[in-house]
């Protein structure tokens, strides 16, 4: 089965129905003033024409007002796949439950297009010892041009994010959620990866080497981003197979 699969209309409705029944968390991404925000939601109702979701909230939600016409990216996990789609908000307001409760909500049309990615692509894969993968960064996201660039060596990667070992101490100080643009060169057999990411964590290993962790953002927002997601998944699965051969 392909790593990234286009779903039929029947499969789309089936996936939404199951996510609603299971009360599955829904991740929501949006871009406001050039900055990506990661929020969380859940499905409230599914009608023949529309999907109701709880108003997105989260630690990145400060200052983000979700409104009609706003383009959002959605994803949720079911079994062995992560389902992804993006749509503009059709309406924002309240949803009345059968128990008479009014819940802050947004409404979107039933997605005409949805893809699912095998969840193994989101499992962290260590870069093989015989490979060197260079990542070059710049502040401000994929289209940013703020300040100097800096480099690091990728130590692990998944479709959700990656970790780098800093090549030197030239990296700027960053706060949680700061956006960067990254270019990752994984070898001649893979096209270079260019994507937007957010800074997530830092730690220092026992040798005193600084490691930074980043989360990919916005990959399901465009056809280009989904092609990038496909390439990242192929890299991850290739590294996973290498690790399996070493431990066999």
C-alpha positions, 0 to 999 in steps of 0.5 A: 500500500502507498505511504500516502493514499488518496481516499474515496468519498465513501472512505472519507465519510467512513473515516469521519464517522469513526473519528466522531464515534471514537471522540478522536482528537483533531489537530488543527493548524493555521497560519496567522501573520506568517506564523504557524499555530498548532491547535486541538479540537474534536468532532461534534457532528457529521451531517450529509453536507457539513462537519461540526468541530469544537472551536480549536484551542491550545497553548498556541491559540493565544491571539488566534481568532478562528473565523469564517473563511479562514483556511485550516489544516486538519488531521486525526489518527485512526488505527494505522493511519493519520488522516489529513485534509485542509478546508476554509471555515464555513461558519464559526459560532455555537453548536447546540447538543441534544442535551441543550448545551451550547458549545463553541464550534466551527463548521466546514463542508464535508471534505471533498478530498482527504489523504491518509498517511501510514502512521509508521512514517511518524515513528522516529527513525535514527539516521544510519551511522554511515549517513550524514544529513545536513539541515540548513536553517533560517528564521521566519519559516519557509519564506522567511529571510530574518537574520543569519542561517545556521546548520546542524546534522540531523540525528533522527527524523519522522513525518512529524519532525526531526532532531539536529545536532548543532554543527557549531554555536552559531544558532540563535536563541529560540523560544518554543514555537519560533518558526524556521525554514529548513532545507534538508539534504538526505542524499543523492537518492532523495530530492532535498526537503524544504519545509517550514518548522517550529522549534520545540525543544533543546537538550544537551547530551552527556558530551555537552553537544546541543540538540534541537528538536523541531516539528514540521508544520503546514505540510498538508496545506498544499500539493507541494507540501503533500509531495514533501510529506511523501518524500519525508515518509520514504526517507523515514521508512528507508531508515527504518528498514536499515535499522531493522536489518542491523538488529536482525 
